[in-house]
Amino acid sequence: MINCITSAIYFFSANCITEIYKGKSYYGGPDYECTKCGAIFWYQERVVYLSAQNRIIYNLCCRGGKVSLPAFQPRPPLLQELITFNGGPRANKFMHHIRQYNSIFAFTSLGVHIDRSINTGNGPYVFRINGVVHHRIGSLLPEPGNRPEYAQLYIYDTEHEVSNRLGILRNDDSSNDLDPNIVADIIKMLDTYNPLVQKFRMARDRLLSPNAPNISIKLIGTQTTHGDRYSLPTASELAALIVGNSDSGVGEFDIIVESCSGQFKRIYPTHPALMALQYPLLFPYGEMGFQLGIKYKQIGNEPLKGRENVTMLEYYSYYEHYRKNEPNPYTCCGRLSDQACVNTYSCIESERLTYHFFHQSELRSETYQGITEAISKGATLGKHVGVKRILPSSFVGSKRYLIQNYHDSMAICRVYGAPKYFVTYTCNSNWPEIIEALRCEPGQKPRDRNDIIVRVFHMKLHELLDDIKEGIVFGPIIGGNYLTNIFSHC
């Protein structure tokens, strides 16, 4: 083993003594692959109780082969030239402004407050949002007197499309840094490869005809799956259809984009076209995203037990793992990948909140809504007591989750006394394991792969916890198995 400083831990006691904990292991690069899906892992990320000396199993990617999804197609030639970390000045400038380029081609709005106050220094770029993300899409044509935006730019005044798209960012400081030639090339690329763009172009041609019909575009919200695999759309199951009557054959999750309407319609997190509409540069072929009803893959002759469908978390976990020689929009596109990952997290969190909203009776939330709790909050009159939606302590980040953790910590202090040490664990983005992991994509810097940083930090954090439990750092611990169980949930 090679000894190296892997983390810094500061112990604050009554005398304010500061010490540094030196990790004992160097993990090397991610040299192991999942035998089921080919995802890249470190040996320390294996499932310990299922793995043996000659049988290493991972389940963070595909649940041991139960999740089977198609690989992404190779990028179009233009994006292969631009989305690279070791290209020339043109590619470097594009990667620096890739979020702005994607924004001017997005079909939908990213309805959220973006916190830009955090990116004030020379540190890694951070995409941070406040509030709930709402993806909305408007009509095909703008209201009279309003300038076109988002999907309307694929329909309205396409003779001046380059200037119209650049005009979206006229209030942004980076608008002058965008290359009009790159914008024109992306327009041609999307017209060639993206079926969603082609449908909007067809709608434009029909609206420009002398006898312009009243047409709409239906974004299909549910698709059938084939066998045990999730299938990409084929010619017989397009993600978008041009319809004449928006009231005919509309499914529960379908989105109708009308020719002219002043209202915005929300795209739900379970809509299969959500990510393709928001990130046309990440999904240039209009790939379908997560949808309800994706089935697990049956392994061998064993029947599936319990749940049969892939969850949204499992779907995005599968795709956010890197695989060799396979383009990955969630890991290999710089700042735009960071935005997409935050977006997918918000979708997962939204679905969890939706589940708790509609399953209050199953979660026994009525036990929280009694008279005692109402009186404790000052609701002394009957008119003040209403029906509430309760988030249980199992929902991470909820009020009851925080209160439960507080009570647990106070119970420990009551039995074993006040804590003696305050431990801070920090991460160094230049750890050799992180640098070694970047060799798969030449030219990448640690700031381009936040997923790698988090995974290495997680491994070394558990190494520290193991050393604490074994008595290496602070000596023998008191509390026995009780404290050991607490550490196992960290």
NUKOL-24562 format. One line per 4 residues: number of its first residue (from 1); their letters; for each residue x, y, z of C-alpha. Coordinates in nm, 3 decimals, always signed. Layout:
# residues N
NUM	A	X,Y,Z; ...
This chain:
# residues 490
1	MINC	+0.000,+0.000,+0.000; +0.114,+0.354,-0.073; +0.068,+0.595,+0.214; -0.057,+0.939,+0.119
5	ITSA	-0.248,+1.225,+0.277; -0.606,+1.161,+0.172; -0.801,+1.395,+0.394; -0.771,+1.664,+0.658
9	IYFF	-0.959,+1.627,+0.984; -0.958,+1.891,+1.253; -1.023,+1.790,+1.614; -1.145,+2.078,+1.828
13	SANC	-1.129,+1.994,+2.198; -1.123,+2.223,+2.497; -0.764,+2.315,+2.413; -0.841,+2.368,+2.041
17	ITEI	-0.590,+2.104,+1.935; -0.570,+2.051,+1.559; -0.458,+1.719,+1.412; -0.445,+1.570,+1.064
21	YKGK	-0.569,+1.222,+0.985; -0.374,+1.042,+0.716; -0.560,+0.787,+0.512; -0.395,+0.451,+0.478
25	SYYG	-0.494,+0.352,+0.124; -0.433,+0.456,-0.235; -0.714,+0.320,-0.451; -0.568,+0.381,-0.797
29	GPDY	-0.799,+0.435,-1.090; -1.144,+0.283,-1.155; -1.013,-0.038,-1.311; -1.316,-0.261,-1.255
33	ECTK	-1.624,-0.300,-1.472; -1.972,-0.417,-1.389; -2.009,-0.753,-1.560; -2.373,-0.675,-1.645
37	CGAI	-2.363,-0.324,-1.795; -1.993,-0.228,-1.827; -2.002,+0.067,-1.583; -1.662,+0.170,-1.443
41	FWYQ	-1.602,+0.130,-1.068; -1.338,+0.116,-0.801; -1.292,-0.210,-0.616; -1.399,-0.040,-0.291
45	ERVV	-1.745,+0.030,-0.440; -1.837,-0.336,-0.467; -2.122,-0.498,-0.277; -1.913,-0.654,+0.000
49	YLSA	-2.155,-0.918,+0.123; -2.221,-1.045,-0.232; -1.864,-1.030,-0.363; -1.594,-1.294,-0.335
53	QNRI	-1.232,-1.313,-0.445; -1.322,-1.409,-0.802; -1.675,-1.267,-0.810; -1.707,-0.889,-0.774
57	IYNL	-2.060,-0.749,-0.789; -2.182,-0.390,-0.825; -2.542,-0.277,-0.805; -2.530,+0.104,-0.801
61	CCRG	-2.554,+0.109,-1.180; -2.793,-0.162,-1.301; -2.912,-0.341,-0.986; -2.716,-0.651,-1.076
65	GKVS	-2.844,-0.658,-1.437; -3.211,-0.592,-1.359; -3.198,-0.247,-1.526; -3.124,-0.281,-1.897
69	LPAF	-3.128,+0.039,-2.106; -2.997,+0.119,-2.456; -2.662,+0.287,-2.509; -2.641,+0.641,-2.643
73	QPRP	-2.567,+0.679,-3.012; -2.239,+0.839,-3.124; -2.269,+1.216,-3.142; -2.315,+1.388,-3.480
77	PLLQ	-1.986,+1.500,-3.638; -2.032,+1.865,-3.533; -2.074,+1.778,-3.165; -1.786,+1.531,-3.182
81	ELIT	-1.571,+1.826,-3.287; -1.708,+2.072,-3.032; -1.773,+1.860,-2.720; -1.416,+1.772,-2.636
85	FNGG	-1.177,+1.879,-2.364; -0.856,+1.865,-2.565; -0.971,+2.041,-2.882; -0.865,+2.372,-3.031
89	PRAN	-0.971,+2.727,-2.943; -1.313,+2.682,-3.107; -1.396,+2.374,-2.899; -1.260,+2.530,-2.579
93	KFMH	-1.473,+2.840,-2.625; -1.778,+2.629,-2.701; -1.731,+2.416,-2.390; -1.696,+2.728,-2.175
97	HIRQ	-2.033,+2.858,-2.301; -2.207,+2.525,-2.363; -2.492,+2.613,-2.124; -2.565,+2.933,-2.316
101	YNSI	-2.559,+2.750,-2.651; -2.801,+2.491,-2.519; -3.028,+2.759,-2.374; -3.085,+2.929,-2.708
105	FAFT	-3.190,+2.595,-2.864; -3.404,+2.461,-2.578; -3.771,+2.397,-2.653; -3.878,+2.452,-2.293
109	SLGV	-3.803,+2.700,-2.019; -3.607,+2.606,-1.707; -3.846,+2.768,-1.465; -3.624,+2.800,-1.159
113	HIDR	-3.418,+3.062,-0.982; -3.049,+3.004,-1.058; -2.815,+3.115,-0.779; -2.523,+3.286,-0.950
117	SINT	-2.376,+3.436,-0.634; -2.168,+3.126,-0.562; -1.947,+3.150,-0.874; -1.751,+3.457,-0.767
121	GNGP	-1.397,+3.324,-0.731; -1.155,+3.101,-0.917; -1.295,+2.774,-0.786; -1.479,+2.507,-0.987
125	YVFR	-1.803,+2.609,-1.156; -2.112,+2.524,-0.949; -2.468,+2.509,-1.082; -2.704,+2.575,-0.791
129	INGV	-3.077,+2.633,-0.800; -3.333,+2.756,-0.549; -3.690,+2.635,-0.550; -3.871,+2.379,-0.761
133	VHHR	-3.794,+2.328,-1.131; -4.089,+2.374,-1.367; -4.035,+2.297,-1.736; -4.289,+2.482,-1.949
137	IGSL	-4.356,+2.504,-2.321; -4.559,+2.772,-2.499; -4.746,+2.788,-2.827; -4.605,+2.749,-3.176
141	LPEP	-4.639,+3.120,-3.251; -4.584,+3.414,-3.011; -4.857,+3.653,-2.910; -4.876,+3.970,-3.125
145	GNRP	-4.616,+4.217,-3.006; -4.406,+3.958,-2.820; -4.071,+3.831,-2.939; -4.038,+3.455,-3.007
149	EYAQ	-3.866,+3.235,-2.752; -3.786,+2.869,-2.687; -3.983,+2.637,-2.922; -4.127,+2.933,-3.113
153	LYIY	-3.783,+3.002,-3.261; -3.816,+2.682,-3.465; -4.134,+2.825,-3.626; -4.124,+3.204,-3.633
157	DTEH	-3.907,+3.405,-3.876; -3.658,+3.130,-3.947; -3.490,+3.344,-4.217; -3.331,+3.542,-3.932
161	EVSN	-3.304,+3.248,-3.692; -2.939,+3.302,-3.599; -2.990,+3.664,-3.493; -3.319,+3.577,-3.319
165	RLGI	-3.150,+3.309,-3.111; -2.854,+3.527,-3.021; -3.099,+3.799,-2.923; -3.231,+3.578,-2.640
169	LRND	-2.912,+3.643,-2.443; -2.884,+4.012,-2.522; -2.906,+4.092,-2.149; -2.643,+3.831,-2.065
173	DSSN	-2.279,+3.936,-2.038; -2.172,+3.625,-2.231; -2.399,+3.692,-2.532; -2.114,+3.859,-2.724
177	DLDP	-1.894,+3.552,-2.678; -2.122,+3.319,-2.875; -2.009,+3.240,-3.229; -2.280,+3.299,-3.495
181	NIVA	-2.113,+3.040,-3.719; -2.146,+2.774,-3.449; -2.513,+2.869,-3.400; -2.575,+2.831,-3.775
185	DIIK	-2.398,+2.493,-3.779; -2.604,+2.367,-3.484; -2.925,+2.469,-3.662; -2.828,+2.259,-3.964
189	MLDT	-2.728,+1.966,-3.742; -3.057,+1.964,-3.551; -3.256,+1.994,-3.873; -3.076,+1.682,-3.997
193	YNPL	-3.072,+1.455,-3.690; -3.339,+1.564,-3.442; -3.693,+1.429,-3.511; -3.849,+1.682,-3.271
197	VQKF	-3.696,+1.970,-3.467; -3.814,+1.813,-3.790; -4.172,+1.801,-3.659; -4.160,+2.167,-3.564
201	RMAR	-4.020,+2.252,-3.906; -4.307,+2.062,-4.068; -4.552,+2.259,-3.856; -4.382,+2.580,-3.974
205	DRLL	-4.425,+2.481,-4.338; -4.794,+2.410,-4.284; -4.852,+2.735,-4.100; -4.685,+2.928,-4.383
209	SPNA	-4.906,+2.770,-4.650; -5.172,+2.995,-4.813; -5.455,+2.803,-4.647; -5.288,+2.769,-4.307
213	PNIS	-5.478,+2.507,-4.103; -5.526,+2.524,-3.729; -5.270,+2.261,-3.632; -5.107,+2.151,-3.309
217	IKLI	-4.815,+1.929,-3.212; -4.886,+1.643,-2.973; -4.590,+1.532,-2.761; -4.673,+1.173,-2.676
221	GTQT	-4.649,+1.111,-2.305; -4.661,+0.730,-2.290; -4.500,+0.468,-2.504; -4.507,+0.091,-2.502
225	THGD	-4.198,-0.107,-2.408; -4.075,-0.411,-2.590; -3.987,-0.723,-2.394; -3.755,-0.653,-2.104
229	RYSL	-3.578,-0.356,-2.262; -3.667,+0.007,-2.299; -3.677,+0.090,-2.669; -3.582,+0.402,-2.856
233	PTAS	-3.857,+0.555,-3.070; -3.892,+0.403,-3.415; -4.075,+0.522,-3.725; -4.399,+0.374,-3.591
237	ELAA	-4.378,+0.542,-3.250; -4.271,+0.902,-3.291; -4.230,+1.127,-2.991; -4.427,+1.406,-3.163
241	LIVG	-4.723,+1.413,-3.403; -4.885,+1.696,-3.596; -5.258,+1.684,-3.532; -5.543,+1.891,-3.666
245	NSDS	-5.780,+1.854,-3.374; -5.610,+1.886,-3.035; -5.907,+1.725,-2.861; -5.893,+1.393,-3.045
249	GVGE	-5.704,+1.104,-2.892; -5.522,+1.298,-2.620; -5.366,+1.074,-2.355; -5.336,+1.152,-1.988
253	FDII	-4.969,+1.249,-2.012; -4.969,+1.397,-2.363; -4.871,+1.762,-2.416; -5.049,+1.963,-2.685
257	VESC	-4.853,+2.258,-2.829; -5.118,+2.476,-2.988; -5.057,+2.710,-3.279; -5.130,+3.028,-3.083
261	SGQF	-5.206,+3.044,-2.713; -5.099,+3.278,-2.437; -5.069,+2.999,-2.182; -4.763,+2.793,-2.094
265	KRIY	-4.805,+2.421,-2.037; -4.596,+2.228,-1.790; -4.388,+1.928,-1.896; -4.406,+1.672,-1.616
269	PTHP	-4.092,+1.490,-1.492; -4.233,+1.158,-1.620; -4.277,+1.282,-1.977; -4.040,+1.087,-2.208
273	ALMA	-3.951,+1.398,-2.412; -3.859,+1.614,-2.111; -3.480,+1.592,-2.132; -3.469,+1.602,-2.513
277	LQYP	-3.676,+1.922,-2.512; -3.464,+2.090,-2.244; -3.120,+1.970,-2.362; -3.111,+1.939,-2.742
281	LLFP	-2.730,+1.952,-2.741; -2.706,+1.657,-2.500; -2.970,+1.456,-2.687; -2.932,+1.563,-3.052
285	YGEM	-3.130,+1.264,-3.179; -3.433,+1.348,-2.965; -3.384,+1.040,-2.750; -3.673,+0.950,-2.525
289	GFQL	-3.606,+0.980,-2.154; -3.761,+0.824,-1.849; -4.122,+0.713,-1.872; -4.355,+0.509,-1.658
293	GIKY	-4.371,+0.136,-1.722; -4.007,+0.050,-1.802; -3.972,-0.313,-1.695; -3.690,-0.487,-1.514
297	KQIG	-3.492,-0.741,-1.711; -3.554,-1.095,-1.600; -3.230,-1.266,-1.500; -3.227,-1.635,-1.585
301	NEPL	-3.540,-1.831,-1.505; -3.600,-1.665,-1.170; -3.931,-1.474,-1.161; -3.923,-1.110,-1.059
305	KGRE	-4.007,-1.051,-0.695; -4.174,-0.738,-0.564; -4.156,-0.430,-0.784; -4.139,-0.489,-1.161
309	NVTM	-4.080,-0.139,-1.297; -3.765,+0.073,-1.311; -3.785,+0.381,-1.088; -3.674,+0.727,-1.195
313	LEYY	-3.378,+0.708,-0.956; -3.264,+0.375,-1.103; -3.304,+0.508,-1.455; -3.083,+0.812,-1.403
317	SYYE	-2.837,+0.618,-1.186; -2.783,+0.381,-1.476; -2.704,+0.659,-1.722; -2.491,+0.870,-1.488
321	HYRK	-2.226,+0.597,-1.468; -1.944,+0.620,-1.718; -1.883,+0.336,-1.963; -1.578,+0.305,-2.186
325	NEPN	-1.608,+0.407,-2.552; -1.964,+0.528,-2.500; -2.069,+0.896,-2.511; -2.245,+1.001,-2.195
329	PYTC	-2.434,+1.334,-2.187; -2.458,+1.323,-1.808; -2.083,+1.307,-1.740; -1.884,+1.424,-2.043
333	CGRL	-2.028,+1.764,-2.140; -1.880,+1.995,-1.880; -2.106,+2.258,-1.727; -2.411,+2.140,-1.921
337	SDQA	-2.374,+1.794,-1.767; -2.366,+1.960,-1.423; -2.693,+2.136,-1.503; -2.853,+1.817,-1.634
341	CVNT	-2.755,+1.623,-1.320; -2.904,+1.891,-1.093; -3.215,+1.885,-1.312; -3.253,+1.507,-1.284
345	YSCI	-3.215,+1.529,-0.906; -3.492,+1.787,-0.892; -3.715,+1.557,-1.100; -3.649,+1.265,-0.864
349	ESER	-3.721,+1.483,-0.562; -4.039,+1.609,-0.724; -4.162,+1.254,-0.781; -4.087,+1.164,-0.419
353	LTYH	-4.289,+1.462,-0.300; -4.570,+1.364,-0.536; -4.573,+1.013,-0.391; -4.604,+1.145,-0.036
357	FFHQ	-4.875,+1.386,-0.149; -5.100,+1.114,-0.290; -5.022,+0.836,-0.038; -5.092,+1.009,+0.292
361	SELR	-5.326,+0.734,+0.411; -5.073,+0.459,+0.340; -4.805,+0.655,+0.528; -5.039,+0.682,+0.830
365	SETY	-5.006,+1.061,+0.819; -5.338,+1.099,+0.996; -5.155,+1.019,+1.321; -4.970,+1.350,+1.283
369	QGIT	-5.286,+1.554,+1.238; -5.443,+1.505,+1.580; -5.577,+1.760,+1.822; -5.259,+1.762,+2.032
373	EAIS	-5.041,+1.872,+1.741; -5.296,+2.132,+1.628; -5.311,+2.287,+1.976; -4.933,+2.286,+2.008
377	KGAT	-4.916,+2.502,+1.696; -5.172,+2.749,+1.827; -5.472,+2.624,+1.626; -5.718,+2.657,+1.915
381	LGKH	-6.022,+2.709,+1.692; -6.174,+2.446,+1.467; -6.156,+2.668,+1.159; -5.777,+2.680,+1.197
385	VGVK	-5.738,+2.302,+1.170; -5.721,+2.190,+0.807; -5.607,+1.896,+0.600; -5.230,+1.897,+0.566
389	RILP	-4.980,+1.699,+0.366; -4.726,+1.547,+0.601; -4.370,+1.452,+0.512; -4.260,+1.163,+0.738
393	SSFV	-3.916,+1.132,+0.892; -3.818,+0.887,+0.616; -3.812,+1.178,+0.369; -3.458,+1.315,+0.383
397	GSKR	-3.454,+1.686,+0.459; -3.807,+1.708,+0.596; -3.885,+1.872,+0.929; -3.952,+1.540,+1.101
401	YLIQ	-3.631,+1.395,+0.956; -3.431,+1.675,+1.119; -3.618,+1.647,+1.448; -3.564,+1.271,+1.460
405	NYHD	-3.190,+1.310,+1.404; -3.179,+1.576,+1.674; -3.354,+1.348,+1.923; -3.118,+1.062,+1.835
409	SMAI	-2.812,+1.279,+1.897; -2.954,+1.406,+2.225; -3.022,+1.046,+2.334; -2.657,+0.960,+2.271
413	CRVY	-2.543,+1.260,+2.473; -2.774,+1.165,+2.758; -2.619,+0.818,+2.783; -2.252,+0.884,+2.696
417	GAPK	-2.208,+1.252,+2.773; -2.128,+1.556,+2.560; -1.914,+1.506,+2.245; -1.542,+1.565,+2.286
421	YFVT	-1.435,+1.619,+1.925; -1.568,+1.821,+1.635; -1.456,+1.645,+1.314; -1.438,+1.817,+0.974
425	YTCN	-1.366,+1.612,+0.666; -1.244,+1.789,+0.353; -1.180,+1.678,-0.004; -0.885,+1.755,-0.229
429	SNWP	-0.982,+1.756,-0.597; -0.620,+1.675,-0.686; -0.617,+1.341,-0.505; -0.428,+1.090,-0.724
433	EIIE	-0.738,+0.867,-0.749; -0.934,+1.151,-0.910; -0.654,+1.238,-1.152; -0.619,+0.870,-1.242
437	ALRC	-0.992,+0.841,-1.314; -0.981,+1.125,-1.568; -0.756,+0.934,-1.805; -1.063,+0.786,-1.979
441	EPGQ	-1.153,+1.128,-2.124; -0.832,+1.312,-2.226; -0.827,+1.680,-2.142; -1.077,+1.669,-1.856
445	KPRD	-1.002,+1.852,-1.534; -1.136,+1.752,-1.189; -1.389,+2.036,-1.208; -1.543,+1.865,-1.514
449	RNDI	-1.626,+1.544,-1.325; -1.803,+1.621,-1.001; -1.931,+1.264,-0.996; -1.575,+1.130,-0.968
453	IVRV	-1.491,+1.372,-0.685; -1.800,+1.269,-0.490; -1.735,+0.897,-0.531; -1.371,+0.918,-0.419
457	FHMK	-1.469,+1.138,-0.125; -1.737,+0.886,-0.029; -1.490,+0.595,-0.033; -1.238,+0.779,+0.183
461	LHEL	-1.509,+0.895,+0.422; -1.608,+0.534,+0.483; -1.242,+0.447,+0.531; -1.229,+0.706,+0.809
465	LDDI	-1.548,+0.573,+0.968; -1.407,+0.220,+0.961; -1.088,+0.342,+1.130; -1.294,+0.517,+1.399
469	KEGI	-1.501,+0.203,+1.463; -1.185,-0.009,+1.482; -1.030,+0.231,+1.735; -0.742,+0.342,+1.508
473	VFGP	-0.812,+0.718,+1.521; -0.947,+0.790,+1.870; -0.882,+0.461,+2.041; -1.148,+0.216,+2.161
477	IIGG	-1.502,+0.348,+2.125; -1.777,+0.317,+2.381; -2.133,+0.232,+2.303; -2.054,-0.092,+2.123
481	NYLT	-2.283,-0.198,+1.844; -2.517,+0.098,+1.892; -2.262,+0.354,+1.775; -2.143,+0.114,+1.506
485	NIFS	-2.493,+0.105,+1.362; -2.506,+0.485,+1.362; -2.180,+0.507,+1.169; -2.307,+0.255,+0.915
489	HC	-2.585,+0.501,+0.814; -2.347,+0.793,+0.754
